[in-house]
Amino acid sequence: NITIGPAVTAAVRAATDLPVDVHLMIEEPDRYLSAFADAGADYITVHQEVCPHLHRTIERMRELGVHPGVTLNPATSLETLAEVIPEVDLALIMSVNPGFGGQGYIPASTEKIRRLRVMLDERGASGAKLEVDGGINGSTAGAASRAGASVLVVGAAVFGHPDGIAEGIRLVRRAAAEGLAASEGLTASEGLAASEGLSAEEGGADGVP
């Protein structure tokens, strides 16, 4: 049951030169890697919890020419990534439990993000993106970016904002910039400039890749 499949990925690829990031929130993701790679995905992220041979899955993504990513659910320990950290280009922290959009950010995720950023830097993956998905909005984006997140997935806070999508994006970007400034000792304006490299992706933890 794939809500957004390769056909939609191909349509997105045709509409933009931006990186296409596909989060496979499904069991047996190995069966679908080729289809999403052929559709134009730049990044494919799979869940550690459903990949018994995670190293093999990562190697397959490399063979297909995509950047491999691994996702951890809220209750999954960071240590489950220890053996593959040098092999990943993206690590994703779920800050809600997968299932539906609009959930509240789990506060303990902030410390988990911080610890993962340290692990990536210390174990040979300092260039890897650290993505956070779930409950990201104008009130939580700052904490996530301050802890080390470089990609924020935003759903309800953008598409459900009462003042429209543009205002939702603006508020999340401003909060992320302030968090980045605080983490690096920058002024607010310097943080805003630096946050141009911080990605805010539209999506959400609703079972959609």
ChimeraX attribute file (.defattr): number of C-alpha atoms within 10 A of each C-alpha:
attribute: neighborCount
match mode: 1-to-1
recipient: residues
	/A:1	8
	/A:2	11
	/A:3	9
	/A:4	13
	/A:5	17
	/A:6	21
	/A:7	13
	/A:8	13
	/A:9	22
	/A:10	18
	/A:11	12
	/A:12	17
	/A:13	17
	/A:14	11
	/A:15	9
	/A:16	9
	/A:17	8
	/A:18	9
	/A:19	12
	/A:20	18
	/A:21	19
	/A:22	22
	/A:23	22
	/A:24	25
	/A:25	20
	/A:26	16
	/A:27	13
	/A:28	14
	/A:29	18
	/A:30	20
	/A:31	8
	/A:32	13
	/A:33	22
	/A:34	18
	/A:35	16
	/A:36	22
	/A:37	21
	/A:38	15
	/A:39	20
	/A:40	22
	/A:41	24
	/A:42	18
	/A:43	20
	/A:44	24
	/A:45	26
	/A:46	28
	/A:47	21
	/A:48	17
	/A:49	14
	/A:50	14
	/A:51	17
	/A:52	10
	/A:53	10
	/A:54	19
	/A:55	14
	/A:56	12
	/A:57	19
	/A:58	25
	/A:59	13
	/A:60	16
	/A:61	20
	/A:62	14
	/A:63	11
	/A:64	15
	/A:65	15
	/A:66	23
	/A:67	21
	/A:68	23
	/A:69	29
	/A:70	26
	/A:71	23
	/A:72	20
	/A:73	18
	/A:74	17
	/A:75	10
	/A:76	14
	/A:77	11
	/A:78	16
	/A:79	11
	/A:80	12
	/A:81	21
	/A:82	12
	/A:83	11
	/A:84	15
	/A:85	25
	/A:86	18
	/A:87	18
	/A:88	23
	/A:89	22
	/A:90	24
	/A:91	27
	/A:92	25
	/A:93	23
	/A:94	25
	/A:95	27
	/A:96	26
	/A:97	18
	/A:98	18
	/A:99	12
	/A:100	13
	/A:101	20
	/A:102	17
	/A:103	18
	/A:104	14
	/A:105	20
	/A:106	15
	/A:107	14
	/A:108	10
	/A:109	20
	/A:110	22
	/A:111	14
	/A:112	19
	/A:113	27
	/A:114	18
	/A:115	15
	/A:116	23
	/A:117	21
	/A:118	15
	/A:119	19
	/A:120	23
	/A:121	15
	/A:122	12
	/A:123	13
	/A:124	13
	/A:125	20
	/A:126	16
	/A:127	12
	/A:128	21
	/A:129	21
	/A:130	24
	/A:131	25
	/A:132	30
	/A:133	25
	/A:134	29
	/A:135	27
	/A:136	29
	/A:137	25
	/A:138	19
	/A:139	15
	/A:140	20
	/A:141	29
	/A:142	24
	/A:143	25
	/A:144	29
	/A:145	29
	/A:146	22
	/A:147	23
	/A:148	24
	/A:149	28
	/A:150	22
	/A:151	22
	/A:152	28
	/A:153	22
	/A:154	26
	/A:155	24
	/A:156	20
	/A:157	25
	/A:158	23
	/A:159	17
	/A:160	12
	/A:161	15
	/A:162	10
	/A:163	10
	/A:164	12
	/A:165	14
	/A:166	11
	/A:167	15
	/A:168	21
	/A:169	21
	/A:170	13
	/A:171	17
	/A:172	23
	/A:173	23
	/A:174	19
	/A:175	25
	/A:176	33
	/A:177	28
	/A:178	24
	/A:179	27
	/A:180	30
	/A:181	23
	/A:182	18
	/A:183	16
	/A:184	12
	/A:185	11
	/A:186	16
	/A:187	14
	/A:188	17
	/A:189	13
	/A:190	15
	/A:191	22
	/A:192	21
	/A:193	13
	/A:194	15
	/A:195	22
	/A:196	11
	/A:197	10
	/A:198	19
	/A:199	16
	/A:200	21
	/A:201	17
	/A:202	15
	/A:203	20
	/A:204	25
	/A:205	25
	/A:206	18
	/A:207	18
	/A:208	20
	/A:209	21
